[in-house]
Amino acid sequence: MLAKIAHCQAVAALGLDGFEPALAEIIRGKDGQWAQFVGCIPETQQPADNGRCGVNVGTLVNVGTLRVGEQNWIIGDITLFIGMGGPTYRVIIGQLPASAPT
């Protein structure tokens, strides 16, 4: 589910041709190696609640990039049930194309 949410947000932000997806085979159920792409952010790095009350059970999704060596990875941080203190998950969504500006 987290892979699907992150992938959809990247498509919304960058377009279908805006990145090289890393999750397509996982989403289709053809690759079970999801653990290298989906994980939790340590509690010390969780985003602040910013005064949200406990009745807000929405989802917060941020899409950004992370440079590792010469590669620009697209990442998504997903917080489910943000108003209830849900954990934040980090998903490696894919890579920016080599032709993309950095």
TORKOLKOL-174280 format. One record per residue (C-alpha): residue number from 1; residue in three letters; x, y, z. Coordinates in steps of 0.001 Angstrom, whole numbers, plus 500000, padded with zeros to 6 digits. Layout:
BEGIN
NUM | ALA | X | Y | Z
...
//
This chain:
BEGIN
1 | MET | 500000 | 500000 | 500000
2 | LEU | 502797 | 502448 | 500885
3 | ALA | 504518 | 501778 | 497555
4 | LYS | 501295 | 502535 | 495690
5 | ILE | 500686 | 505776 | 497598
6 | ALA | 504250 | 506978 | 497029
7 | HIS | 504282 | 506027 | 493354
8 | CYS | 500986 | 507835 | 492712
9 | GLN | 502222 | 510974 | 494444
10 | ALA | 505389 | 510955 | 492334
11 | VAL | 503312 | 510605 | 489156
12 | ALA | 501121 | 513517 | 490303
13 | ALA | 504189 | 515677 | 491012
14 | LEU | 506463 | 514664 | 488121
15 | GLY | 504229 | 513087 | 485480
16 | LEU | 504335 | 509584 | 484034
17 | ASP | 507592 | 510240 | 482178
18 | GLY | 509182 | 512391 | 484891
19 | PHE | 511063 | 509568 | 486627
20 | GLU | 512308 | 506011 | 486295
21 | PRO | 510068 | 503979 | 488651
22 | ALA | 511600 | 501482 | 491057
23 | LEU | 508319 | 500162 | 492437
24 | ALA | 506364 | 499026 | 489378
25 | GLU | 507130 | 495303 | 489699
26 | ILE | 506558 | 495420 | 493462
27 | ILE | 503178 | 497085 | 492988
28 | ARG | 502226 | 494478 | 490369
29 | GLY | 503172 | 491690 | 492796
30 | LYS | 505937 | 490369 | 490529
31 | ASP | 508810 | 491267 | 492877
32 | GLY | 508788 | 490576 | 496610
33 | GLN | 511914 | 492629 | 497391
34 | TRP | 509955 | 495560 | 498818
35 | ALA | 511963 | 495868 | 502053
36 | GLN | 514846 | 497588 | 500297
37 | PHE | 512471 | 500344 | 499165
38 | VAL | 510094 | 500812 | 502137
39 | GLY | 511022 | 501548 | 505742
40 | CYS | 510373 | 503789 | 508747
41 | ILE | 512042 | 507031 | 509680
42 | PRO | 513509 | 506929 | 513208
43 | GLU | 511247 | 508505 | 515820
44 | THR | 513777 | 511300 | 516408
45 | GLN | 513308 | 512414 | 512790
46 | GLN | 509498 | 512297 | 512710
47 | PRO | 507797 | 515473 | 511447
48 | ALA | 506260 | 517781 | 514040
49 | ASP | 502506 | 517570 | 514524
50 | ASN | 502245 | 521386 | 514198
51 | GLY | 499309 | 521588 | 516589
52 | ARG | 497054 | 519143 | 514791
53 | CYS | 494443 | 517637 | 517066
54 | GLY | 493723 | 513955 | 517578
55 | VAL | 490664 | 513975 | 515335
56 | ASN | 492799 | 514502 | 512242
57 | VAL | 493377 | 510976 | 510991
58 | GLY | 494511 | 512055 | 507535
59 | THR | 497597 | 511148 | 505576
60 | LEU | 500588 | 513402 | 504924
61 | VAL | 502728 | 512627 | 501866
62 | ASN | 505849 | 514559 | 500864
63 | VAL | 507818 | 513757 | 497704
64 | GLY | 511403 | 514927 | 497331
65 | THR | 514821 | 513897 | 496089
66 | LEU | 517874 | 512451 | 497756
67 | ARG | 521273 | 512511 | 496081
68 | VAL | 523404 | 509416 | 496673
69 | GLY | 526700 | 509558 | 494815
70 | GLU | 525848 | 510411 | 491222
71 | GLN | 522236 | 509259 | 491469
72 | ASN | 519192 | 511383 | 492276
73 | TRP | 516578 | 509212 | 493988
74 | ILE | 512962 | 510249 | 494370
75 | ILE | 511712 | 509546 | 497875
76 | GLY | 508331 | 509789 | 499517
77 | ASP | 507695 | 510294 | 503212
78 | ILE | 504247 | 509042 | 504213
79 | THR | 502594 | 509579 | 507597
80 | LEU | 499354 | 507679 | 508074
81 | PHE | 496984 | 508830 | 510840
82 | ILE | 499127 | 511918 | 511418
83 | GLY | 496830 | 513360 | 514075
84 | MET | 497102 | 510170 | 516087
85 | GLY | 500911 | 510086 | 516095
86 | GLY | 501332 | 507532 | 513333
87 | PRO | 504858 | 506714 | 512190
88 | THR | 506430 | 508188 | 509079
89 | TYR | 507496 | 505735 | 506403
90 | ARG | 510141 | 506482 | 503781
91 | VAL | 509712 | 504970 | 500334
92 | ILE | 512328 | 504966 | 497579
93 | ILE | 510158 | 505674 | 494538
94 | GLY | 512623 | 505747 | 491662
95 | GLN | 515284 | 507855 | 490011
96 | LEU | 515254 | 511117 | 488158
97 | PRO | 516293 | 510653 | 484544
98 | ALA | 519904 | 511526 | 483767
99 | SER | 518652 | 514456 | 481675
100 | ALA | 516721 | 515999 | 484598
101 | PRO | 518114 | 519191 | 486133
102 | THR | 519637 | 518723 | 489592
//
